[in-house]
Amino acid sequence: MNKRGSLTVVFVSVVIILIVLLIFGAILFFVFSGEREIRVSESQLSRGRSLELGEEQKVLFEIDEEEHELIIGSVEDGSVDIIIRSSVIRETLLIGEEKKFDLDRDGNYDLSVKLRGIEDGTAMVRVKEIDEAILSPEMIKEKMIEAVKGVRNYAFEEEINGTTELTIVETLTMPTFATSNGVVDLKNKKMYSETEVLGIKGEVYIFNNFSYTNALDNWIKTYLKNSQDYFKIEKEINTIKESEIEIVDKRDLHIKLIANKQVIGDDFLNELYKDAPDFNLTSMNIIYDKLIEKIEVEYWLDDNFRIEKIESEIIININNESLIPKEEVTSAGENSGGMRIKSISLINFKDYNFQEEIIIPEEVLNATWFCTENNDCGQEEFICASFKCVEGTRCEEDTDCESEEYCYFLYNYCKEKVGEGESCYSEDHCMEGLSCIDFKCIESS
């Protein structure tokens, strides 16, 4: 065979080999592609199908005649990233975890995906078509209340922006800006907070029905009649129980409060008049729709239905028309004044069930017990004397005291009778044998 013929044979052989390789490669490609895309039929999906999937593998399926695909992202030692498309949803599944998805956003879960295990970089996944209601307002209420039962403690950050408009003859507007952050121990009823109000910083401890406040490097102790109000989570749950809620976004667990104005109004007035001994809500002619000009409260919850964030705006308008029907207001008092309070608040809750304990420093425990009246001192065996709570006997009249004491009418506590030359207001204030003349105790003639 001549040289030219040999070259032709070699060329033809090379071409044949290339064609064979291309065909073989195409076969491998199609086989490989088939493995990378797995179609799950409707009947398989309704029963549930278990699959072994590697990274970048794709599962094709239909729900309600709409095409969807599930793609395996990265496969780690204990978790798998997945992407679900018609609308893009990205999630991470831990081993043993099941997540449900509302693919058409109609308020019902359509698909369940569970990661059963991971072996040699392969994720063992089970997919199943479902039809489950996601959440109703009542379900959210129940889950929130149940979630609180498992909360031992938490941290919070709060920011308040507001204004108070006080009208007497002219209107005076007073801005308010306050921040606080701290921790709350629900189990032991303790709270610590760092606060800043209009640039003035402070610290507060609350426990055992007392507030301990650091004012100008001095700790002051005050009695709290309603100390439970300071444990914010419980108070918010009580508000929700008495209100309706609107679900804004089920996926982010974002809800809006439709407030019960009667409850909000009662809470506000009870706080405003809590120190008035004869205050009775039922005796007041309150028109709540006018008193509360605006209230908007929105909540964001975590996956365990614990409160994650609260945003609120409340406007309360206290004026003559709010409290008394217009026809009953005298012409002299019709425009005599009022007060309008606007408050915008943002609270973030975090670090649920942390391990640290709130320790009360010794200097806090030795705080001065401040008061303006006996009721500020809580227990019956304490009285308010010179703005400090000390042990003593409360009284209404002299007969409530020992023979050598009198009832000090300004603060209603028993005080030792005074001697010659000391100040007095009544004969009963002076020791035996002395008379009160010109506000001085002098020897009886």
DAJORA-V740634 format. One record per pair of residues at least 6 apart in sequence whose ideal C-beta (glycine too) atoms are under 8 Angstrom apart, sorted by the first residue. I is the first residue (numbers start at 1). J is the second residue. Records with the same first field share a line. If there is no record, write none. Layout:
I->J / J
This chain:
1->9
35->57
36->56 / 57 / 58
37->57 / 58 / 59 / 60
38->51 / 53 / 57 / 58 / 59 / 60
39->59 / 60 / 61
40->49 / 51 / 59 / 60 / 61 / 127
42->61 / 62 / 129
45->61 / 62 / 63 / 127 / 128 / 129
46->128 / 129
47->128
48->112 / 126 / 127 / 128
49->126 / 127 / 128
50->116 / 124 / 125 / 126
51->59 / 124 / 125 / 126 / 127
52->122 / 123 / 124 / 125
53->59 / 72 / 122 / 123 / 125
54->72 / 75 / 121 / 122 / 123
55->72 / 73 / 74 / 75 / 121
56->71 / 72 / 73
57->71 / 72
58->69 / 70 / 71 / 72
59->69 / 70 / 71 / 127
60->67 / 68 / 69
61->67 / 68 / 69 / 70 / 127 / 129
62->68
63->103 / 104 / 110 / 111 / 129
64->104 / 110
66->86 / 103 / 104
67->86
68->84 / 85 / 86 / 103 / 111
69->84 / 85
70->82 / 83 / 84 / 85 / 113 / 127
71->82 / 83 / 84 / 85
72->80 / 81 / 82 / 123 / 125
73->80 / 81 / 82 / 83 / 90
74->80 / 81
75->118 / 121 / 122 / 123
76->118
77->118
78->94 / 95 / 118
79->92 / 93 / 94 / 95 / 115
80->92 / 93 / 115 / 118 / 123 / 125
81->90 / 91 / 92
82->90 / 91 / 92 / 93 / 113
83->89 / 90
84->91 / 101 / 103 / 111 / 113
86->103
87->103 / 105
89->101 / 103
91->99 / 113
93->99 / 113 / 114 / 115
94->115
95->115 / 116 / 117 / 118
96->114 / 115 / 116
97->114 / 115
98->112 / 113 / 114 / 115
99->112 / 113 / 114
100->109 / 111 / 112 / 113 / 130 / 132
101->109 / 110 / 111 / 112 / 113
102->108 / 109 / 110 / 134 / 250 / 251
103->110 / 111
104->110
107->133 / 134 / 250
108->131 / 132 / 133 / 134
109->130 / 131 / 132 / 133 / 134
110->129 / 130 / 131
111->127 / 128 / 129 / 130
112->126 / 127 / 128 / 129 / 130
113->125 / 126 / 127
114->125 / 126
115->123 / 124 / 125
116->124 / 125 / 126
117->123 / 124
118->124
134->250
135->143 / 247 / 250 / 253
137->244 / 245 / 246 / 247 / 255
140->245 / 247 / 253 / 255 / 301 / 305
141->240 / 241 / 245
143->305
144->237 / 240 / 301 / 305 / 306 / 307
145->237 / 241
146->305
147->304 / 305 / 306
148->233 / 234 / 237 / 306
150->304 / 353
151->186 / 233 / 306 / 352 / 353
152->185 / 186 / 187 / 353
153->183 / 184 / 185 / 186 / 187 / 352 / 353 / 354
154->183 / 184 / 186 / 233 / 306 / 349 / 350 / 351 / 352 / 353 / 354
155->181 / 182 / 183 / 184 / 349 / 350 / 351 / 354
156->180 / 181 / 182 / 183 / 184 / 232 / 347 / 348 / 349 / 350
157->179 / 180 / 181 / 347 / 348 / 350
158->178 / 179 / 180 / 181 / 345 / 346 / 347 / 348
159->178 / 179 / 345 / 346 / 347
160->176 / 177 / 178 / 179 / 343 / 344 / 345 / 346
161->176 / 177 / 343 / 344 / 345
162->175 / 176 / 177 / 341 / 342 / 343 / 344
163->173 / 174 / 175 / 176 / 341 / 342
164->173 / 174 / 176 / 339 / 340 / 341 / 342
165->171 / 172 / 173 / 174 / 339 / 340 / 341
166->172 / 174 / 337 / 339
167->319 / 337 / 338 / 339 / 340
168->336 / 337
169->337
176->197 / 198 / 343
177->197 / 198
178->195 / 196 / 197 / 198
179->195 / 196
180->193 / 194 / 195 / 196
181->193 / 194
182->191 / 192 / 193 / 194 / 204
183->191 / 192 / 351 / 354 / 356 / 358
184->190 / 191 / 231 / 232 / 233
185->191 / 357 / 358
186->231 / 233 / 234
188->207 / 358
189->207 / 208 / 227 / 231
190->205 / 206 / 207 / 358 / 360
191->204 / 205 / 206 / 207 / 230 / 231 / 358
192->203 / 204 / 205 / 206 / 358
193->203 / 204 / 206
194->201 / 202 / 203
195->201 / 202 / 203 / 204
196->202
202->213 / 214 / 215
203->213 / 214
204->211 / 212 / 213 / 214
205->211 / 212 / 358 / 360 / 364
206->212 / 224 / 227 / 230
207->358 / 360
209->223 / 224 / 225 / 227 / 378
210->221 / 222 / 223 / 224 / 227 / 378
211->221 / 222 / 223 / 224 / 227 / 230
212->219 / 220 / 221 / 360 / 364 / 367
213->219 / 220 / 222
214->220
218->367 / 368
219->363 / 364 / 366 / 367 / 368
220->367 / 368 / 370
221->367 / 368 / 369 / 370 / 389
222->369 / 370 / 371 / 376
223->369 / 371 / 375 / 376 / 377 / 378 / 389
224->230
225->274 / 275 / 375
226->271 / 274
228->234 / 235
229->235 / 271
232->347 / 349
233->307 / 349
236->299 / 307 / 310
239->257 / 259 / 263 / 264 / 267 / 297
240->257 / 299
242->260 / 263
243->257 / 258 / 259 / 260 / 263
244->257 / 258 / 260
245->255 / 256 / 257 / 258 / 299
246->255 / 256 / 257 / 258
247->254 / 255 / 256
248->254 / 255 / 256 / 298
252->300
253->300 / 301 / 302 / 303 / 305
254->298 / 299 / 300 / 301
255->298 / 299 / 301
256->296 / 297 / 298 / 299
257->295 / 296 / 297 / 298 / 299
259->292 / 295 / 297
261->288 / 289 / 291 / 292 / 295
262->288
264->288 / 292 / 295 / 314
265->286 / 288 / 291 / 292
266->281
268->291 / 292 / 316
269->281 / 284 / 286
270->279 / 281
273->279
275->375
277->375
284->323
285->323 / 324 / 325
286->322 / 323
287->322 / 323 / 325
290->317 / 321 / 322
291->316 / 317 / 318 / 322 / 323
292->314 / 315 / 316 / 317
293->315 / 316 / 317 / 340
294->313 / 314 / 315
295->312 / 313 / 314 / 315
296->312 / 313 / 314
297->310 / 311 / 312 / 313 / 314
298->310 / 311 / 312
299->307 / 309 / 310
300->307 / 308 / 309 / 310
301->307 / 308
302->308
306->349 / 352
307->349
308->348 / 349 / 350
309->346 / 347 / 348 / 349
310->345 / 346 / 347 / 349
311->345 / 346
312->343 / 344 / 345
313->342 / 343 / 344 / 345
314->341 / 342 / 343 / 345
315->340 / 341 / 342 / 343
316->340 / 341
317->338 / 339 / 340 / 341
318->338 / 339 / 340 / 341
319->337 / 338 / 339 / 340
320->326 / 329 / 333 / 334 / 335 / 336 / 338
321->329
322->338
326->334
368->388
369->377 / 382 / 388 / 389 / 390
370->376 / 387 / 388 / 389
371->377 / 384 / 387 / 388 / 389
372->384 / 387
373->384 / 411
374->382 / 383 / 384 / 394 / 411 / 412 / 413
376->384 / 389
377->383 / 384 / 389
378->389
380->394
381->391 / 392
382->389 / 390 / 391 / 392
383->389 / 390 / 391 / 392 / 393 / 394 / 411 / 413 / 414
384->411 / 413
385->392 / 411 / 413
392->413 / 414
393->400 / 401 / 405 / 413 / 414
394->400 / 412 / 413 / 414
395->401 / 407 / 408 / 412 / 413 / 414
396->407 / 412
397->407
398->406 / 407 / 428
400->407 / 414
401->407 / 414
402->414
404->416 / 417 / 431
405->414 / 415 / 416 / 417
406->414 / 415 / 417 / 426 / 428 / 429
407->413 / 414 / 415
408->414 / 415
409->425
417->428 / 429 / 430 / 431
418->424 / 429 / 430 / 431 / 441
419->430 / 431 / 434 / 441
420->431 / 434 / 441 / 442 / 443
421->440 / 441 / 442
422->440 / 441
423->439 / 440 / 441
424->430 / 436 / 439 / 440 / 441
425->436 / 439
426->436
427->435 / 436
429->436 / 441
430->436 / 441
431->441
433->443 / 444
434->441 / 442 / 443 / 444
435->441 / 442 / 443 / 444
